[in-house]
Structure formats: structure tokens, C-alpha cells
Amino acid sequence: MNRALHVAFPHVYCELDFTTPLELSVATILSAQCTDVRVNQVTPALFARYRDAFAYASADRTELEEMIRSTGFYRNKANSIIGLGQGLVERFDGEVPGTLKELVSLPGFGRKTANVVLGNAFGVPGITVDTHFGRLVRRWQWTDETDPVKVERAVGELIERKEWTDLSHRIIFHGRRVCHARTPACGVCVLAKDCPSYGEGQLDPMKAAALVKGPETEHLLELAGVNT
């Protein structure tokens, strides 16, 4: 299944726009209960206004909340972002640290956020257990764990460590584009022959093809032998 995902999604990447570890940290905090598309609409102005940890640490809360309001839960997110800035200034000279232990000690950082930053900003392999990842690995019976930390460990034992970051992207891509929560596009899925849950979704190839989303749609349907 991992090899098939390689074929389906040969070029994977973080769908949050960023240029520095700090920008990715803030974007990941904003992405909670919000789409990456929405976050990417908000962050250009935010990153231009707050260029470093010192700026976030001394941010005007009302102004920051207004800038991130459209991402939802903006008060909690503002607390996390200001707290993150203060934590970085007080303990790490304003720089985002590059270890899991240090990252999870900061406001706004759980293991998921830490693994996103480690994998995509520092090149340190990490498994990101978001909603899509947990849903799919349980659907595929890779694990029956529901606790994200236990899911992370269980999947980590199945796949080589060097692949963890890209595996996370591929599973998340597959969850967003093909293996939807309510109606998976089973009829055009590259994992069909190996998936223990095959048949839970739409089996008719043409109807399934209509469910596929994202920029890889043409490639995915070509792999499935479907001409739309």
C-alpha cells in the first residue's frame, strides 16, 4: 500500500505555505479546525506584519485576533501564537528549536504540530497524525489505536523512519483527494486490491471518479484506467 501511494502521489509537500520554521509553526497552529487553503489566505499579511518571534511576543492581541479571525477559534490561536513568541524569546533566543522534546514544551505545540515542523522545516522524519491520517490507517487496519501517540508509534513500526514525513503527506493527500470520510472513491482507488475496507464507498468507476479532488485528479484517474 505504501508503494502504491508512492505511485499515486510521487511529489508530496506541505500544503501550508511557509519560508521559515517560525512561519510553519504559526501556520500549523492556525490550521487546527481550519483548511490549509484558508490558512494560506491569511498568512501572507500575518507574516508581513509579524516577522519574528519578538514581534509575536509583543503583538497587540486585538490586532492579531482580527488578522486570524477567519481561521476560527481565533482567541485560543492568538493565545498560542503570542505564547509561542514569548516562549521562543525567553528560552530559545527567538529561534524555533529542532527537537521534539523542545518543541512540545512550547505553547501551541503538541506532537502533531511538532512533527509537521520537524519533518518539513528541519528535515527530521516525523509522522503527523491528523484527522485524515488516523481515519485512513484505521480504515486500512494498519492499527486499531485511536490515541494519536499510539497511532504514531504503531505506524512507525510498519514503515522505515526515513519515509515517515512523506508517508504522512501521502496518507493525508489520499484522505483529502480519494478516501473521503463519508463516501470514499473506491472505484478509482489505487489501493483497492489491498484495502480491507474496499467497497465501503462508491464502486462505480465513473461515479467514483467524480468524487476525486485535487491537482492530481487526472493522474489518479489515469492510474485507475478511467477516462472522464
N, C-alpha and C positions, 0 to 999 in steps of 0.2 A: 504493500500500500504506500509506503514511503517512496519507493522508486516510481510508482505511478504518479504520485503527487509532484515529483521532480519533473516528469514529462509534461504534466498539466500546467505547472507553474515554474518554468525554468528560470524566470527572472523575478525574484521576490524582493520586497523592500518594505521599509516602514512607511505606512501611508500618512503619517503625520509629517508635516513639513518642518524642518529644523536645520540649523547650521552648526550648533554647539551643543554640548551636553546639557547646559542650563536651559536652552530653548526646548530641547526634547523633554527635559524634566517637567517644565511648565506645561507643555502641550499634552503630555501624558496625564498630568493631574486634571487638566481641562477635559480630557476625553472620557472621564468617568460618566456614564449615563448620557453620553453625547456622541454623535457621529464624528468621525475624523474629518469629513467634509466641512462640517460646521466649525470645528476647531480651526481648520486651516483658513477659514474665512476671517476668524477673529485674531489669529496670532500675528499677522504682519504688522498691524497697528500696535499691538501689545509689545512685540519685540522691539519695535522702533522707539516706543516710549520708555521701556524698561530694558536697558542694555546690559545690565549686570546684576549680580546678587545684591549689591549695595542699593541699587535702585528699587528692587523688590522689597528689601528690608525696610526701607523708609517710605514705601508707597502710601499715598493717600487712599485709605480704604474705600471711600465712596467712589473715587475716580476709577480705581481698579475694578470694583464690583460692576460699575456701569460698562466698562470695556468688555467684561466677560459674561455679562448677564445672559446673553443668548445661548450660552452653553449649558444653562441650568445649574441649580444648586450653587449659585454664584457666591453666596455668602460663605459657605463652607470652603469652596475652592479658593476664595480670596484669603481666608484664614490660613489655608495650607500654603499658598504661594508666598504670602508675607512671612509666615513662619519658616518656610524653606529658605527664603532670602536671609532671614536673621540667623538661622542655624548655620548656613554656609559662611556668613561673615564672621560669626563668633567662633566657629570651630574649625573651619577649613580655608581660611583666608579668601573667602569668596568664590572658591573653586569647587565644582562638583566632584566628590571623591569617586574612585573607580573600583570600590569593593562592595559586595552585597551587604556585609556587616555594617559598613559606614552608611551606606545609602538608606537602609531600612531604619536607621536611627534618626532620620530627618523627617520633619513634618511633611505630610502628603505622600510619603513613600511607604508602600507595602512591598511585598516580594514581586508582585506583578509589575509595578512601576519600575522597581529596581532592575528587574530582568530586561525590560524594554530598553532602559538606558544603558545597561551593561552591554547588551547584545548589539545595539545599533549605534551607540556613540563611542563605545570603548572596544568593540570587537571581542568582548568576553562572552562565550557561549552561555545562553540562558533560555529557559523555557517560560514562555509567557502564557499563563493560564487565565485567559479572559473567558467571557461567556461562550463564545464560539468554540474555543479550544476544548473546554470542559464538556460541552454538549456533544461534540463530534467524537472525542476519544471514548466517551461512554457509549455512544451510538455504535461505534465500531468494536466495542467490547475490548478495547485496549486496557481498560481498567473500569471498575465499578465504584471507585472512590468519588466522593463529591467534594471533599475538602481540597481547596486549590493546592495546598502544600503537598498533600498526599498524592494528588494527581500529577503534580510536577515530578515527584520522586518516582512514581510508578512508570511514567512515560520515559523518564530519564534512564531507566534501566533497560528500556527496549531499543533505544536509538543512541548511536555514538554521540558523545558530548560535542564534538566539533560541528555537528549538524543541528544542534538544539535551536539556535536562533532562526535559521532558515526554515526548519520544521515548523516552528511556531507561526511564521509568516504563512507558510503553505496551508496549514490547517485553518488559520483564520481566513485566508483568501477563499479556501474551499467552502467554508461556512457562510461567507458573505455572498459568494457567487453561485454556488451549486447546491450545497447541502443545507437548505434553509430549515429553520426550526419547525415550521408548520407543514410545508409541502416541499420536501427535497425533490430535486430534479433527477430522480433515479434512472430514468430512461436514457439520459445522456451522460451519466457519471462514469468517470474513468476507473472508479473503484468498485463498480457494480459486481464484478465476478468475485471479489474478495470480501465484500461488505456483508456482515451478518444481519444487517438491518435493511438490505436491499428489498424493495417492494413496499416500504412504508410510505413512499412518496409517489409521484406521478411516473408511471411506467411508459406511457405512450411517448415515443421519441419526439414527435412534433410538439405535443403539449408540454413536455419536459423542457424542450429547447426554449420555449417562450419564458420559462422561469429563470433561465440563466442570466446573470447580471455581470457588469464589469467590463473592463477593456480587453480581457482575454476571451470574450464570448466566442468570437469567430474561431479562434484556435481550439477552444474546448469542444465546440460543435464539430469541427473538422476531425478531431480525435474520435468523436463518437460516431462519425460517418453520417452526420445529418447535414443536409443542405437546406438552408432556410431561404 
